[in-house]
Amino acid sequence: MPGHRTGDRRTSRSRFDDFRRGDRIQVFSAGRQLDGNGTFIRVEDGFLIWRDSSDDRNKTSLDGISIRRISG
């Protein structure tokens, strides 16, 4: 079925459709949190673009990560 294959960019992007630029997030890989809390920027070409708690810009592959929106 188109758009539902593993690794399909449309499927990866749709996982993050509810996130908006500026949302506070936590990023996890293999169950471990990366770089503290951060800020969602966008999803682009199979990567999550975000700023960490030190205000460094990060580009993290969507393969094997999960993100969680946090309040505040």
Secondary structure, DSSP 8 states (H G I E B T S, - for coil): -TT-STT-HHHHHHTTTT--TT-EEEEEETTEEEEEEEEEEEEETTEEEEE-TT--EEEEESTTEEEEE---
